[in-house]
Amino acid sequence: MIEIARRGRVAAKSETSRARMSASQKRQNAARRGWLPSNIPAWLTQLSYRELILPRLAEITVPTLARTMNVTEPYAAEVRKGRHVPHPMHWQALAQLVGVSGEHLVTIGGDEGA
C-alpha cells in the first residue's frame, strides 16, 4: 500500500497532471469571472438550494452532476453528499437538472404569508 500511495503522489506531480489541473483551474476561474450574481433568480438562495435542490441531487448520477457543473467527479460526489456547496453560478443549472423552479417555493422555513 505504501508503494501504491507513493506512485499516486508521483503521478499527481507529473507535468501532464499539473498541466491538466492548471487548465481546469483556468476554466473555473474564467467561469467565475464571467458569472454575474444578477443573473441568478431572486428565489434561488442558499436556503432554497439546501432545502429544495440538495435533497434531489441523490437521484442524479455523479457523472451527470460533474458534466452539469463542469467539475470533477470526486467534487460532484461531495456536492451530492452535501459536503460541499457549489458556487452559486451552478445553482440554476442544478435546479433545472432536478426540476426545481421558483414555483416550488411555497414556504421554506416558516410562515411567509402570516
Residue frames relative to the residue before (quaternion, step in Angstrom):
aa qw qx qy qz dx dy dz
M 1.0000 0.0000 0.0000 0.0000 0.00 0.00 0.00
I 0.6254 0.5435 -0.3431 0.4425 3.57 1.01 -0.77
E 0.6539 0.5102 -0.3104 0.4646 3.57 0.99 -0.83
I 0.6374 0.5200 -0.3271 0.4651 3.59 0.99 -0.79
A 0.6480 0.5111 -0.3130 0.4701 3.59 0.97 -0.85
R 0.6382 0.5247 -0.3256 0.4598 3.59 0.99 -0.81
R 0.6550 0.5123 -0.3105 0.4606 3.58 0.95 -0.89
G 0.6350 0.5353 -0.3212 0.4551 3.57 1.05 -0.78
R 0.6590 0.4952 -0.3077 0.4751 3.58 0.98 -0.82
V 0.6393 0.5149 -0.3223 0.4715 3.58 1.01 -0.80
A 0.6619 0.5054 -0.3093 0.4590 3.60 0.91 -0.90
A 0.6516 0.5263 -0.3192 0.4432 3.59 0.99 -0.79
K 0.7057 0.4386 -0.2581 0.4929 3.56 1.17 -0.51
S 0.4259 0.7108 -0.4700 0.3041 3.60 1.24 0.03
E 0.6406 -0.5438 0.3826 0.3841 3.54 -1.21 0.50
T 0.6380 0.5296 -0.3217 0.4572 3.58 1.01 -0.81
S 0.6672 0.5046 -0.2935 0.4627 3.56 0.90 -0.94
R 0.6742 0.4897 -0.2961 0.4669 3.57 0.91 -0.91
A 0.6315 0.5241 -0.3320 0.4652 3.62 1.03 -0.72
R 0.6444 0.5157 -0.3133 0.4697 3.58 1.00 -0.85
M 0.6634 0.4992 -0.2985 0.4708 3.58 0.95 -0.89
S 0.6378 0.5274 -0.3201 0.4610 3.58 0.99 -0.81
A 0.6534 0.5084 -0.3106 0.4670 3.59 0.93 -0.88
S 0.6461 0.5190 -0.3142 0.4631 3.56 0.99 -0.83
Q 0.6648 0.4966 -0.3020 0.4693 3.59 0.91 -0.87
K 0.6327 0.5215 -0.3338 0.4651 3.60 1.01 -0.74
R 0.6382 0.5211 -0.3239 0.4649 3.61 0.99 -0.83
Q 0.6821 0.4892 -0.2899 0.4597 3.57 0.85 -0.97
N 0.6580 0.5038 -0.3136 0.4636 3.60 0.94 -0.83
A 0.6403 0.5116 -0.3228 0.4734 3.58 1.00 -0.78
A 0.6403 0.5182 -0.3235 0.4657 3.60 0.99 -0.79
R 0.6556 0.5026 -0.3126 0.4690 3.60 0.96 -0.83
R 0.6559 0.5049 -0.3166 0.4632 3.59 0.96 -0.82
G 0.7142 0.4588 -0.2566 0.4621 3.59 1.01 -0.76
W 0.5907 0.5883 -0.3595 0.4192 3.58 1.26 -0.28
L 0.1695 -0.7772 0.5997 0.0872 3.55 -0.94 0.91
P 0.4684 -0.6885 0.4729 0.2881 3.60 -0.71 1.02
S 0.6114 0.5697 -0.3541 0.4198 3.60 1.10 -0.58
N 0.5965 0.5802 -0.3595 0.4222 3.62 1.23 -0.29
I 0.6119 0.5515 -0.3560 0.4412 3.59 1.21 -0.33
P 0.5021 -0.6584 0.4590 0.3220 3.61 -0.88 0.86
A 0.6166 -0.5862 0.3857 0.3569 3.59 -1.09 0.72
W 0.6645 0.5219 -0.3142 0.4328 3.61 1.03 -0.71
L 0.6512 0.5326 -0.3072 0.4448 3.58 1.20 -0.50
T 0.1283 0.7950 -0.5649 0.1802 3.52 0.05 1.41
Q 0.6898 -0.4338 0.3449 0.4659 3.55 -1.27 0.02
L 0.6317 0.5313 -0.3319 0.4566 3.60 1.05 -0.73
S 0.6866 0.4590 -0.3003 0.4772 3.61 0.86 -0.87
Y 0.5829 0.5499 -0.3769 0.4645 3.60 1.10 -0.60
R 0.7115 0.4760 -0.2605 0.4465 3.55 0.76 -1.10
E 0.7476 0.4270 -0.2250 0.4563 3.60 0.89 -0.92
L 0.7996 0.3289 -0.1516 0.4791 3.61 0.92 -0.85
I 0.7564 0.4005 -0.2125 0.4714 3.57 0.88 -0.91
L 0.6693 0.5449 -0.3121 0.3972 3.57 0.71 -1.08
P 0.6731 0.4913 -0.3365 0.4386 3.67 0.76 -0.83
R 0.6925 0.4841 -0.2749 0.4589 3.61 1.08 -0.66
L 0.5213 0.6471 -0.4182 0.3669 3.59 1.21 -0.26
A 0.5430 0.6282 -0.3964 0.3917 3.61 1.18 -0.47
E 0.6590 0.5166 -0.2994 0.4574 3.59 1.18 -0.54
I 0.6600 0.5043 -0.2865 0.4775 3.59 1.29 -0.32
T 0.4696 -0.6760 0.4825 0.2995 3.59 -0.94 0.81
V 0.6186 -0.5648 0.4052 0.3662 3.54 -1.18 0.62
P 0.6571 0.4989 -0.3457 0.4470 3.67 0.84 -0.77
T 0.6337 0.5200 -0.3326 0.4662 3.60 1.04 -0.72
L 0.6404 0.5113 -0.3198 0.4756 3.58 0.97 -0.82
A 0.6531 0.5231 -0.3143 0.4484 3.57 0.91 -0.93
R 0.6683 0.4880 -0.2998 0.4747 3.60 0.94 -0.87
T 0.6442 0.5408 -0.3224 0.4344 3.58 0.94 -0.86
M 0.7652 0.3435 -0.1842 0.5124 3.58 0.95 -0.89
N 0.3321 -0.7491 0.4930 0.2925 3.59 1.30 -0.26
V 0.4791 0.6196 -0.4539 0.4249 3.54 0.87 1.11
T 0.6471 -0.5043 0.3854 0.4224 3.57 -1.29 0.04
E 0.6109 -0.5628 0.4110 0.3757 3.55 -1.21 0.46
P 0.6302 0.5174 -0.3707 0.4446 3.66 0.90 -0.66
Y 0.6524 0.4893 -0.3213 0.4815 3.61 0.99 -0.78
A 0.6357 0.5280 -0.3273 0.4581 3.60 0.96 -0.83
A 0.6282 0.5292 -0.3339 0.4624 3.60 1.03 -0.75
E 0.6494 0.5073 -0.3116 0.4731 3.59 1.02 -0.79
V 0.6206 0.5234 -0.3311 0.4808 3.59 1.06 -0.74
R 0.6618 0.5227 -0.3019 0.4446 3.56 0.88 -0.95
K 0.6895 0.4640 -0.2673 0.4877 3.59 1.07 -0.77
G 0.4967 -0.6693 0.4184 0.3610 3.58 1.25 -0.26
R 0.4569 0.6958 -0.4407 0.3360 3.58 1.25 0.22
H 0.7577 0.1732 -0.1172 0.6181 3.57 1.27 -0.47
V 0.2547 -0.7097 0.6318 0.1797 3.54 -1.13 0.72
P 0.3793 -0.7422 0.4958 0.2439 3.59 -0.59 1.07
H 0.6604 -0.4749 0.3982 0.4241 3.54 -1.29 0.35
P 0.5994 -0.6016 0.3876 0.3584 3.62 -1.00 0.76
M 0.5618 0.6036 -0.4066 0.3933 3.63 1.11 -0.43
H 0.6729 0.4892 -0.2939 0.4706 3.61 1.22 -0.39
W 0.5158 0.7007 -0.4037 0.2829 3.60 1.16 -0.50
Q 0.6642 0.5093 -0.3243 0.4407 3.61 0.88 -0.84
A 0.6535 0.4960 -0.3169 0.4760 3.60 0.94 -0.82
L 0.6545 0.4972 -0.3149 0.4747 3.60 1.00 -0.77
A 0.6143 0.5416 -0.3442 0.4591 3.59 1.03 -0.75
Q 0.6635 0.4896 -0.3024 0.4782 3.59 0.93 -0.88
L 0.6312 0.5598 -0.3263 0.4263 3.56 1.00 -0.86
V 0.7700 0.3351 -0.1779 0.5130 3.59 0.95 -0.86
G 0.5339 -0.6797 0.3779 0.3318 3.58 1.28 0.17
V 0.4643 0.6542 -0.4619 0.3783 3.59 1.04 0.74
S 0.0218 0.7758 -0.6302 0.0213 3.54 -1.05 0.83
G 0.7375 -0.4049 0.3008 0.4490 3.56 -1.31 0.01
E 0.5691 0.6072 -0.3747 0.4088 3.58 1.20 -0.46
H 0.6220 0.5607 -0.3331 0.4333 3.59 1.21 -0.47
L 0.5896 0.5881 -0.3593 0.4212 3.57 1.28 -0.17
V 0.0208 -0.7849 0.6189 -0.0228 3.58 0.17 1.19
T 0.6940 -0.3133 0.2198 0.6098 3.54 0.67 -1.14
I 0.0709 -0.7704 0.6333 0.0180 3.51 -0.69 1.11
G 0.8665 0.1222 -0.1000 0.4735 3.52 -0.79 1.03
G 0.8463 -0.1315 0.0506 0.5138 3.63 0.99 0.43
D 0.6379 -0.5161 0.4174 0.3906 3.50 -1.37 -0.20
E 0.1393 -0.8107 0.5657 0.0574 3.53 -0.27 1.25
G 0.6936 0.4791 -0.2769 0.4611 3.57 1.13 -0.53
A 0.6005 0.5919 -0.3602 0.3991 3.63 1.20 -0.24
